[in-house]
Amino acid sequence: MSGNALNRTNAWAMVKRRARRAGLSNLISNHTFRGTGMTNFLENGGDLEIAQEIAGHADVRTTKLYDGSKHEAIKSEIERIRF
């Protein structure tokens, strides 16, 4: 809002402050939103290579770390357990 660039330390502090005010976990960080965004993009048919480009990753293996869709498969298998 001031015309000055927002450095990463101030961005991190802003996210933490707003999460705390909203009553959210203190574990939320900028990467929480980055991971959620990448997962959402990929789950909705986004291409892994495009996600890599958006994220600015040099190696696609790094982008795959943000792909939460593989966790859904595990979750669906765990839900088969009956007590």
C-alpha positions as CSV (number, residue, x, y, z in Angstrom):
1,M,0.0,0.0,0.0
2,S,3.0,2.3,0.5
3,G,4.6,1.6,-2.9
4,N,7.5,-0.2,-1.2
5,A,8.2,-3.8,-1.8
6,L,7.1,-6.3,0.9
7,N,10.1,-8.3,2.0
8,R,9.6,-12.0,3.0
9,T,10.1,-11.3,6.8
10,N,7.4,-8.7,6.8
11,A,5.1,-10.9,4.7
12,W,5.6,-13.8,7.1
13,A,4.9,-11.6,10.1
14,M,1.7,-10.3,8.4
15,V,0.4,-13.8,7.7
16,K,1.1,-14.9,11.3
17,R,-0.5,-11.8,12.7
18,R,-3.7,-12.2,10.6
19,A,-3.9,-15.9,11.3
20,R,-3.7,-15.3,15.1
21,R,-6.4,-12.6,14.9
22,A,-8.6,-15.1,12.9
23,G,-8.1,-17.7,15.6
24,L,-6.2,-20.0,13.2
25,S,-3.2,-22.2,14.0
26,N,0.1,-20.6,14.7
27,L,1.6,-23.2,12.3
28,I,0.2,-21.3,9.3
29,S,2.8,-19.7,7.1
30,N,3.2,-18.3,3.6
31,H,4.0,-21.8,2.4
32,T,0.7,-23.1,3.8
33,F,-1.1,-20.9,1.2
34,R,1.5,-21.8,-1.5
35,G,0.9,-25.5,-0.9
36,T,-2.9,-25.1,-0.8
37,G,-2.8,-23.1,-4.1
38,M,-0.6,-25.6,-5.8
39,T,-2.7,-28.6,-4.6
40,N,-5.9,-26.9,-5.7
41,F,-4.4,-26.1,-9.1
42,L,-3.3,-29.7,-9.6
43,E,-6.5,-31.3,-8.3
44,N,-8.5,-29.2,-10.8
45,G,-6.6,-30.5,-13.8
46,G,-3.6,-28.1,-13.7
47,D,-0.5,-29.4,-15.4
48,L,2.5,-30.2,-13.2
49,E,4.9,-28.4,-15.5
50,I,2.7,-25.2,-15.4
51,A,2.6,-25.5,-11.6
52,Q,6.4,-25.7,-11.6
53,E,6.6,-22.6,-13.7
54,I,4.1,-20.7,-11.5
55,A,6.0,-21.7,-8.4
56,G,9.4,-20.8,-9.9
57,H,10.9,-24.2,-9.1
58,A,14.0,-25.3,-11.1
59,D,13.2,-28.9,-10.5
60,V,9.7,-30.5,-10.9
61,R,10.4,-32.8,-7.9
62,T,10.2,-29.7,-5.7
63,T,6.7,-28.9,-7.2
64,K,5.6,-32.5,-6.5
65,L,6.2,-31.9,-2.8
66,Y,3.3,-29.4,-3.0
67,D,1.0,-31.9,-4.7
68,G,-1.4,-32.9,-1.9
69,S,-3.6,-34.9,-4.2
70,K,-1.6,-38.1,-3.4
71,H,-2.7,-37.7,0.2
72,E,-6.4,-38.1,-0.9
73,A,-5.6,-41.6,-2.2
74,I,-4.1,-42.6,1.2
75,K,-7.1,-41.1,3.0
76,S,-9.6,-43.0,1.0
77,E,-7.7,-46.2,1.7
78,I,-7.6,-45.5,5.4
79,E,-11.3,-44.9,5.4
80,R,-11.8,-48.6,4.5
81,I,-10.7,-49.5,8.1
82,R,-13.8,-50.5,10.1
83,F,-13.9,-51.0,13.9
